[in-house]
Structure formats: structure tokens, C-alpha cells
Amino acid sequence: MEEPKISQKSPIPVELKEGETYYWCSCGRSGKQPFCDGSHKGTSFKPLAFTAEKDGTAYLCACKHTKNPPYCDGTHKNL
């Protein structure tokens, strides 16, 4: 099984808008972290589509090992 590339070992704060759909990079290869730019092509990874539940700052996982994607759960502290 392929392992995702660790983009960085800290979350990325992003401003989300309620009702908007975003595509979180699950492979770690995107140049537009934490969002997908299509760099997963040729791998077994797919972006994770999610819709923001409210306006505001969210901390999205950049290590790609969170158990609560796309949100950071602190897993990066153990990598």
C-alpha cells in the first residue's frame, strides 16, 4: 500500500466559507497544500471532497496521516 508524502509536520490554517466544497490533498504531492492540484494522478490516492459547515479558520492536516481527514488531529507530533 502506498504511503502519503508528508507535506509538513504541522497543520495548515485555512479560511473556509460555509457551504463551499473543497478538495483536500490526501497524497501530500500537491503544490497547493492543503488542497488538491491533481498531483495524485498515477497513484492510488484521490482527493477528499468536503463541505465547510461554517465560516472561519480550520486547521487542515498536512502530514496526511490524520485519523480525522481533512482536519489535523495531532498525529504529526508522532511522525
Buried (B, 14 or more C-beta within 10 A) or exposed (E): EEEBBEBBEEBBEBEBEEEEEBBBBBBBBBEEBBBBEEBBEEBEBEBBEBEBEEEEEBBBBBBBBBEEBBBBBEBBEEE
